[in-house]
Amino acid sequence: MTNEILYQYAIDENKKLVHIDIVEKGTKFICPECEKEFILKKSGKTGKGSKQPHFAHKELSQIVL
């Protein structure tokens, strides 16, 4: 198990905040925090072993502390 943050909200092409439950593949999404491109991770599979739907950054960036 990783410590990956599972983002449930993103900004859509219409610049509106959207939840993972109402979005479809084929749309561009932006991170509301850093404004970098998100990828939708939503397979439609359910049950044991399936992953929770979420948004992920398209490219990982280093965080400077």
Sequence and secondary structure as in RCSB ss.txt:
>XXXX:A:sequence
MTNEILYQYAIDENKKLVHIDIVEKGTKFICPECEKEFILKKSGKTGKGSKQPHFAHKELSQIVL
>XXXX:A:secstr
      B EEE TTS EEEGGG  TT  EE TTT  EEEEE     STT    EEEESS      
